[in-house]
Amino acid sequence: MKPVVSAFNAWTCIVISVFAIVILSVIGSMFASGNHAMMGSTEDPKDGKGVAAAVFGAVVVYGVFLLFCGSQAFLHQRQRAGGEIALR
């Protein structure tokens, strides 16, 4: 199987996805727990659990990106190492 994206794009996507998963997980957990920093102002949303669900949905999307980009990076590594079997 051949990679769809370049090796640079795959590794960039991995780094961005891991960073986004960590940051959004922290933000989502703060909304879910009703943290004063997220829910203390009059302009903040009233339904912290709903906001947390939306943020955790974004975490799932970034998780899918991470799986895809990880598989692309793996394919590039395998191709560079000569481990690819080609039937010609």
C-alpha positions as CSV (number, residue, x, y, z in Angstrom):
1,M,0.0,0.0,0.0
2,K,1.3,3.4,-0.9
3,P,1.0,6.5,1.4
4,V,-1.5,9.2,0.4
5,V,0.2,12.1,2.0
6,S,3.9,13.1,2.2
7,A,6.0,12.1,5.2
8,F,6.3,15.7,6.3
9,N,2.6,16.2,6.3
10,A,2.0,13.0,8.2
11,W,4.4,13.9,11.0
12,T,3.1,17.5,11.1
13,C,-0.5,16.1,11.5
14,I,0.7,13.7,14.2
15,V,2.3,16.6,16.2
16,I,-0.8,18.9,15.8
17,S,-3.2,16.1,16.6
18,V,-1.4,15.1,19.8
19,F,-1.2,18.7,20.9
20,A,-4.9,19.3,20.2
21,I,-6.0,16.1,22.0
22,V,-4.1,17.2,25.1
23,I,-5.3,20.8,25.1
24,L,-8.9,20.0,24.2
25,S,-9.1,17.2,26.8
26,V,-8.1,19.7,29.5
27,I,-10.6,22.3,28.3
28,G,-13.4,19.7,28.0
29,S,-12.7,18.4,31.5
30,M,-12.8,21.9,32.9
31,F,-16.2,22.5,31.3
32,A,-17.5,19.1,32.5
33,S,-16.5,19.8,36.1
34,G,-17.9,23.3,36.0
35,N,-14.6,24.9,36.7
36,H,-14.9,28.6,37.8
37,A,-12.4,29.7,35.2
38,M,-14.7,28.4,32.4
39,M,-18.2,28.8,34.0
40,G,-17.8,31.7,36.4
41,S,-18.7,34.8,34.2
42,T,-22.1,35.9,33.2
43,E,-21.0,35.7,29.5
44,D,-20.0,32.0,29.8
45,P,-22.2,29.2,28.6
46,K,-24.8,27.9,31.1
47,D,-24.6,24.2,30.0
48,G,-21.1,23.1,30.7
49,K,-21.9,19.5,30.1
50,G,-23.1,20.3,26.6
51,V,-20.0,22.3,25.8
52,A,-17.8,19.5,27.2
53,A,-19.6,17.0,24.9
54,A,-18.9,19.2,21.9
55,V,-15.2,19.6,22.9
56,F,-14.8,15.8,23.4
57,G,-16.4,15.3,20.0
58,A,-13.5,17.4,18.6
59,V,-11.1,15.2,20.6
60,V,-12.5,12.1,18.8
61,V,-12.1,13.8,15.4
62,Y,-8.4,14.6,16.2
63,G,-8.0,11.0,17.4
64,V,-9.1,9.8,14.0
65,F,-6.7,12.2,12.4
66,L,-3.9,10.8,14.6
67,L,-4.7,7.2,13.6
68,F,-4.7,8.1,9.9
69,C,-1.5,10.2,10.0
70,G,0.2,7.6,12.1
71,S,-0.6,4.9,9.5
72,Q,0.7,7.2,6.8
73,A,4.0,7.8,8.7
74,F,4.3,4.0,9.3
75,L,3.9,3.4,5.5
76,H,6.6,6.0,4.8
77,Q,8.9,4.3,7.3
78,R,8.2,0.9,5.9
79,Q,8.7,2.1,2.3
80,R,12.0,3.8,3.2
81,A,13.3,0.7,5.0
82,G,12.6,-1.4,1.9
83,G,10.1,-3.6,3.7
84,E,7.4,-3.1,1.1
85,I,6.6,-6.1,-1.0
86,A,6.0,-5.2,-4.6
87,L,4.5,-7.5,-7.2
88,R,5.5,-6.3,-10.6
